[in-house]
Amino acid sequence: MMSESPQELDVLIIGGGVIGLCSAWYLQQRGYSVAIVDKGEIGQGSSAGNAGLIVPSHFVPLAAPGVVGQGLKWMFNPDSPFYIKPRANLDLIRWLWKFARASTQAHVERSMPLLLDMHLQSLALFEQLADENALDFGFEQNGVLMLYHSAVGEKECDELVEAAAHLDLQLGKLSAAAVSEKLPNLDLNIAGGAWLPQDAHLNPSRLIRVLSDGLKNAGVKIFTHTEVTELIVQNDQVAGVQTTKGGLFSREVVLAGGAWSANIARQLNLNIPLQAAKGYSLMAPSLAGKLNIPLLLAESKIALTPLQEGVRFAGTLEMAGIDLTINGRRVENIRRGASAYSPDLKISDQEMMNQKVWVGMRPLTPDGLPIIGRTSSFKNLTIATGHAMMGVSLAPITGKVVSEIIDGEKTSIRLDQLALERF
Ligand SMILES: Cc1cc2nc3c(=O)[nH]c(=O)nc-3n(C[C@H](O)[C@H](O)[C@H](O)COP(=O)(O)OP(=O)(O)OC[C@H]3O[C@@H](n4cnc5c(N)ncnc54)[C@H](O)[C@@H]3O)c2cc1C
């Protein structure tokens, strides 16, 4: 079927999630001929059904002091928002060991300015895509509210607000009454909240659609239902890939395979320390128009995003390998978890019956930072993965940086903290 020779194709991108699409976007803008190959539909990995939050407020990496202890407590509670499936898997054990070692205050302090810078640069690029490129992906920058109803949730909000102050990021704590003013359509049972004014949101499936339509119009070839089965190596370079539908060759290769990236890289004897972290989302069409600002619920770790078609409820972090099975109990917790904050925030039985639960796999690195950059072993291979719960938020800056790397230009962010070789 297909066969692209090196002269025809400059860059081949493995993975048609939000990271692969944004990489293609900035590469084609620089005049490169680009193709994307995906084993399924575009966006079907983790990129279409997530919460769609753009989150400068998420500047603290997942690997932070206290997270290991909290994780251990949650592990034994089937109703908690976090779960690691116990299994004798060497990769998981190594990953957990690296995670525990990375969870230091020094790592947090080193990572916060970088993550904030990446989110803010991404936000500006989203604005550009919406305004200058006139892409309609439901982009709205009207902040995010974090709500709490207990002392534990309040402590989390306090810590976030305090850490933000050190970075000159204005986040404010709000009384319950002040939260109510911002959410006039909801009855609330909360103790207070934090206001995250820089945060924004978008409709993830629309983002995927407008990006892939724009790319196709610009001549980018998108091969769906085409699985990469082998990477072809010649003289320290990845010359191309074998797929279920034939061979593809290119001068440069970008690996943006999300949670699958580690499996793909294994063929090159490259060890990418990634664990898949499963999450779910559900829609409440009856809440359309009721919520004007996205919510993050501090205790239950559920995100609620107002979309045109209703409110999306998203949550749960289950480390159980690459496994798309649905845990009904945890889905039910997402469905019901928001009603502790407001009796108005629930999904009816009818709405549950009418929908398919969405499952996504976040690609998690052991230090909570993505992996972006060339590898030392293959001159023409660029890796762009490991964005965990921030892949949408960090997609434009990642795509821009990938295009800068391939162009041999100075990158918009420093890459030393993001190199694969740090592990
Ligand atoms: C419940 C939930 C809520 C979330 N909410 C947010 C949020 O609010 N904000 C945010 O920024 N992030 C959020 N995220 C995280 C975000 O969804 C991910 O970080 C992001 O989608 C990762 O994008 P990606 O392109 O790296 O991976 P993916 O979207 O998973 O794309 C990887 C692609 O590679 C393809 N692929 C894999 N193997 C092969 C192969 N062998 N051959 C060809 N193709 C292959 C897959 O089919 C897939 O399409 C959320 C995630 C979840 C689960």
PDBQT file of the ligand as one rigid body, heavy atoms in Angstrom, charges set to zero:
ROOT
HETATM    1  C1  LIG A 501      -9.140  11.317  32.731  1.00  0.00    +0.000 C 
HETATM    2  C2  LIG A 501      -8.068  12.181  32.123  1.00  0.00    +0.000 A 
HETATM    3  C3  LIG A 501      -8.176  13.564  32.204  1.00  0.00    +0.000 A 
HETATM    4  C4  LIG A 501      -7.172  14.371  31.689  1.00  0.00    +0.000 A 
HETATM    5  N1  LIG A 501      -7.312  15.729  31.740  1.00  0.00    +0.000 NA
HETATM    6  C5  LIG A 501      -6.344  16.538  31.241  1.00  0.00    +0.000 A 
HETATM    7  C6  LIG A 501      -6.475  17.942  31.285  1.00  0.00    +0.000 A 
HETATM    8  O1  LIG A 501      -7.461  18.479  31.754  1.00  0.00    +0.000 OA
HETATM    9  N2  LIG A 501      -5.463  18.708  30.793  1.00  0.00    +0.000 N 
HETATM   10  C7  LIG A 501      -4.335  18.146  30.257  1.00  0.00    +0.000 A 
HETATM   11  O2  LIG A 501      -3.430  18.887  29.850  1.00  0.00    +0.000 OA
HETATM   12  N3  LIG A 501      -4.191  16.804  30.176  1.00  0.00    +0.000 NA
HETATM   13  C8  LIG A 501      -5.167  15.985  30.655  1.00  0.00    +0.000 A 
HETATM   14  N4  LIG A 501      -5.030  14.632  30.611  1.00  0.00    +0.000 N 
HETATM   15  C9  LIG A 501      -3.773  14.075  30.073  1.00  0.00    +0.000 C 
HETATM   16  C10 LIG A 501      -3.756  14.068  28.564  1.00  0.00    +0.000 C 
HETATM   17  O3  LIG A 501      -4.925  13.427  28.115  1.00  0.00    +0.000 OA
HETATM   18  C11 LIG A 501      -2.510  13.328  28.065  1.00  0.00    +0.000 C 
HETATM   19  O4  LIG A 501      -1.354  13.834  28.692  1.00  0.00    +0.000 OA
HETATM   20  C12 LIG A 501      -2.345  13.520  26.559  1.00  0.00    +0.000 C 
HETATM   21  O5  LIG A 501      -3.517  13.187  25.884  1.00  0.00    +0.000 OA
HETATM   22  C13 LIG A 501      -1.181  12.680  26.043  1.00  0.00    +0.000 C 
HETATM   23  O6  LIG A 501      -1.099  12.887  24.667  1.00  0.00    +0.000 OA
HETATM   24  P1  LIG A 501      -0.142  12.031  23.753  1.00  0.00    +0.000 P 
HETATM   25  O7  LIG A 501      -0.269  12.564  22.379  1.00  0.00    +0.000 OA
HETATM   26  O8  LIG A 501       1.214  11.963  24.365  1.00  0.00    +0.000 OA
HETATM   27  O9  LIG A 501      -0.705  10.541  23.871  1.00  0.00    +0.000 OA
HETATM   28  P2  LIG A 501      -2.002   9.885  23.242  1.00  0.00    +0.000 P 
HETATM   29  O10 LIG A 501      -3.116  10.829  23.107  1.00  0.00    +0.000 OA
HETATM   30  O11 LIG A 501      -2.263   8.648  24.033  1.00  0.00    +0.000 OA
HETATM   31  O12 LIG A 501      -1.536   9.510  21.785  1.00  0.00    +0.000 OA
HETATM   32  C14 LIG A 501      -0.628   8.480  21.509  1.00  0.00    +0.000 C 
HETATM   33  C15 LIG A 501      -1.049   7.853  20.194  1.00  0.00    +0.000 C 
HETATM   34  O13 LIG A 501      -0.061   6.895  19.803  1.00  0.00    +0.000 OA
HETATM   35  C16 LIG A 501      -0.735   5.860  19.119  1.00  0.00    +0.000 C 
HETATM   36  N5  LIG A 501       0.115   4.664  19.092  1.00  0.00    +0.000 N 
HETATM   37  C17 LIG A 501       0.506   3.927  20.144  1.00  0.00    +0.000 A 
HETATM   38  N6  LIG A 501       1.261   2.877  19.724  1.00  0.00    +0.000 NA
HETATM   39  C18 LIG A 501       1.346   2.972  18.390  1.00  0.00    +0.000 A 
HETATM   40  C19 LIG A 501       1.985   2.199  17.369  1.00  0.00    +0.000 A 
HETATM   41  N7  LIG A 501       2.684   1.104  17.661  1.00  0.00    +0.000 N 
HETATM   42  N8  LIG A 501       1.826   2.581  16.085  1.00  0.00    +0.000 NA
HETATM   43  C20 LIG A 501       1.137   3.694  15.750  1.00  0.00    +0.000 A 
HETATM   44  N9  LIG A 501       0.503   4.469  16.682  1.00  0.00    +0.000 NA
HETATM   45  C21 LIG A 501       0.621   4.118  17.968  1.00  0.00    +0.000 A 
HETATM   46  C22 LIG A 501      -2.015   5.655  19.928  1.00  0.00    +0.000 C 
HETATM   47  O14 LIG A 501      -3.013   5.024  19.163  1.00  0.00    +0.000 OA
HETATM   48  C23 LIG A 501      -2.365   7.085  20.317  1.00  0.00    +0.000 C 
HETATM   49  O15 LIG A 501      -3.333   7.667  19.446  1.00  0.00    +0.000 OA
HETATM   50  C24 LIG A 501      -6.028  13.786  31.092  1.00  0.00    +0.000 A 
HETATM   51  C25 LIG A 501      -5.936  12.405  30.976  1.00  0.00    +0.000 A 
HETATM   52  C26 LIG A 501      -6.948  11.595  31.490  1.00  0.00    +0.000 A 
HETATM   53  C27 LIG A 501      -6.821  10.111  31.354  1.00  0.00    +0.000 C 
ENDROOT
TORSDOF 0
